[in-house]
């Protein structure tokens, strides 16, 4: 089974919460990472231990849109 993890970053550096999530997800199966809005962050995500595949979604305003739609209510 593979697990998709949305990677939170600040423009290049991966947030600690995402690193912890990847570690937990690795216990469930192969980890795939989704990085929105930044190629530098996607490259950093590819270097995280346990990440087998990285999906990068770039485009104007995409990162902001995901933040609003994915925010807890």
TAWO-V457246 format. One record per residue. N is the residue number from 1. RES is the residue in three letters. SS is DSSP state (a for helix, b for strand, c for the rest). OMEGA is omega in whole degrees, -180 to 180 (none if undefined). Layout:
# TAWO-V457246
n:N res:RES ss:SS omega:OMEGA
n:N res:RES ss:SS omega:OMEGA
This chain:
# TAWO-V457246
n:1 res:UNK ss:c omega:175
n:2 res:UNK ss:b omega:-178
n:3 res:UNK ss:b omega:178
n:4 res:UNK ss:b omega:180
n:5 res:UNK ss:b omega:174
n:6 res:UNK ss:b omega:-175
n:7 res:UNK ss:b omega:176
n:8 res:UNK ss:c omega:-179
n:9 res:UNK ss:b omega:178
n:10 res:UNK ss:c omega:179
n:11 res:UNK ss:c omega:-180
n:12 res:UNK ss:c omega:180
n:13 res:UNK ss:c omega:179
n:14 res:UNK ss:b omega:-180
n:15 res:UNK ss:c omega:-179
n:16 res:UNK ss:a omega:-180
n:17 res:UNK ss:a omega:178
n:18 res:UNK ss:a omega:178
n:19 res:UNK ss:a omega:178
n:20 res:UNK ss:a omega:179
n:21 res:UNK ss:a omega:177
n:22 res:UNK ss:a omega:179
n:23 res:UNK ss:a omega:179
n:24 res:UNK ss:a omega:-179
n:25 res:UNK ss:a omega:-179
n:26 res:UNK ss:c omega:178
n:27 res:UNK ss:c omega:-179
n:28 res:UNK ss:c omega:-179
n:29 res:UNK ss:c omega:-180
n:30 res:UNK ss:b omega:-176
n:31 res:UNK ss:b omega:171
n:32 res:UNK ss:b omega:-176
n:33 res:UNK ss:b omega:175
n:34 res:UNK ss:b omega:180
n:35 res:UNK ss:b omega:-179
n:36 res:UNK ss:b omega:167
n:37 res:UNK ss:c omega:-175
n:38 res:UNK ss:c omega:179
n:39 res:UNK ss:a omega:179
n:40 res:UNK ss:a omega:179
n:41 res:UNK ss:a omega:178
n:42 res:UNK ss:a omega:178
n:43 res:UNK ss:a omega:178
n:44 res:UNK ss:a omega:179
n:45 res:UNK ss:a omega:180
n:46 res:UNK ss:a omega:-179
n:47 res:UNK ss:c omega:-180
n:48 res:UNK ss:c omega:177
n:49 res:UNK ss:c omega:178
n:50 res:UNK ss:c omega:178
n:51 res:UNK ss:b omega:-178
n:52 res:UNK ss:b omega:-176
n:53 res:UNK ss:b omega:179
n:54 res:UNK ss:b omega:174
n:55 res:UNK ss:b omega:-178
n:56 res:UNK ss:b omega:178
n:57 res:UNK ss:b omega:-180
n:58 res:UNK ss:c omega:179
n:59 res:UNK ss:c omega:-178
n:60 res:UNK ss:c omega:175
n:61 res:UNK ss:c omega:-176
n:62 res:UNK ss:a omega:-178
n:63 res:UNK ss:a omega:180
n:64 res:UNK ss:a omega:-179
n:65 res:UNK ss:a omega:178
n:66 res:UNK ss:a omega:179
n:67 res:UNK ss:a omega:180
n:68 res:UNK ss:a omega:-177
n:69 res:UNK ss:a omega:-177
n:70 res:UNK ss:a omega:-179
n:71 res:UNK ss:c omega:178
n:72 res:UNK ss:c omega:-177
n:73 res:UNK ss:c omega:none
